[in-house]
Amino acid sequence: MKSNAAFRNTHMVGWAMQVAVLLGLIALVAWSMHTAWVRMHDQGIAYGFDVLGRATGWQISSPFLDQTPDDPYWWTILVALVDTLGASLMSILAACMLGVLVGVGLLAPNRVVAQIFRTYVEIFRNIPLVLQALFWYVTLTALPAPRANPPSFLNMAFVTNQGVFLPAIRLPSPAGIGWLWMGALALLLGSALWRWRQERTTRNRFSVLLMSGSLLATFGLGIFICHSGSIGMDVPRMTGFSFRGGWTIPLELIALVLATVLFSAAYIGEIVRGGLLSVPRGLIEAAQALGLPARVVFGRVRFPIALRSMVPALGNIFLFIVKATAIGSAIGYADIYSVSVVSISQTGQAIEFLVAMMAGYFLLNYTLTLLMNGLNRVIAFKGSR
């Protein structure tokens, strides 16, 4: 009787089914890996993750981290992962700003303005992303060469067919980095105390003193760092046939980000439009009846309410942007996909690099999913589930 009661307990049955499915998946993966290793051993194919410790013998162009031919494969994969992360963050931020503008423009009372944004959405949403990336890459290669007087800003930033050359902050000594971190922490502390003081109903002289001391310390550290020479400005300079120094943004990254932003902003614009239309008309009319200006009604009433319905769909678009960076391989951008493919072709060990590539994409996408779920919980109506 007790055993029958245990089987009738839906909670226990549910847990038993989940454990059984999990064990089955683990067994399937283990059997697949064992079979793959045995087949590769029989055919004389090298295998093992020790390949990640070998020197690559080739160099990739990364705008974020340095990599040399003597670096091992694991560092090259890590540099490519950072390249993927950098392109994804730049695309997400720019696509959000442009997408909000497009979504608001689609609802503009002026029919001409609304039709312009509608035309933009229909054009960029219906052209394959890889074609857009190729188009922008070919277009950017038509820019002037470094020695042909390219467009510049204050002779410090240059736009050429080899990339965009920008000034960079030089931190030659670890001490300078330490002072910089201390200054940033002092600034954050001062900002937090200022916020805390603003939210309190009564004045607190001690908090005011702490805030003032933090800001003064930040200012003093800035003066000390500048005079000590720990921080300098590395300006691009013409050497030979190109610029040297500063921070170089390759054309491949610019074309990839530009194509991804224009493509994704069309979808984000539709999401924003749908979210704004989902706000009950009565709430907007109530805010207008209070005599609030139109910008206040939009920024404090309509958009925050609409954001609650937009976040889940925006999360899917952000995940798509991260995975869409793989098209950078079509224009030569050194993302984790293209670097893994080249590594497989050189070593012949596909499984190891495929696992590393999948782990990298999973890390980026799962972290982004957690952040979007957290944002969804923060902005949700209190008491809602």
HELIX and SHEET records of a PDB file:
HELIX    1   1 LYS A    2  ARG A    8  1                                   7    
HELIX    2   2 THR A   10  ASP A   42  1                                  33    
HELIX    3   3 PHE A   49  GLY A   53  5                                   5    
HELIX    4   4 TYR A   73  LEU A  106  1                                  34    
HELIX    5   5 ARG A  111  ARG A  125  1                                  15    
HELIX    6   6 LEU A  129  LEU A  140  1                                  12    
HELIX    7   7 PRO A  174  GLU A  199  1                                  26    
HELIX    8   8 ARG A  205  SER A  228  1                                  24    
HELIX    9   9 LEU A  251  LEU A  277  1                                  27    
HELIX   10  10 ARG A  281  ALA A  289  1                                   9    
HELIX   11  11 ALA A  294  VAL A  297  1                                   4    
HELIX   12  12 PHE A  298  ARG A  302  3                                   5    
HELIX   13  13 PHE A  303  ALA A  324  1                                  22    
HELIX   14  14 THR A  325  ALA A  330  5                                   6    
HELIX   15  15 ILE A  336  THR A  347  1                                  12    
HELIX   16  16 ALA A  350  ILE A  379  1                                  30    
SHEET    1   A 4 SER A 152  PHE A 153  0                                        
SHEET    2   A 4 ALA A 157  THR A 160 -1                                        
SHEET    3   A 4 GLY A 163  LEU A 166 -1                                        
SHEET    4   A 4 TRP A 247  ILE A 249 -1                                        
SHEET    1   B 2 ALA A 168  ARG A 170  0                                        
SHEET    2   B 2 GLY A 232  ASP A 234 -1                                        
SHEET    1   C 2 ARG A 237  THR A 239  0                                        
SHEET    2   C 2 SER A 242  ARG A 244 -1                                        
END                                                                             
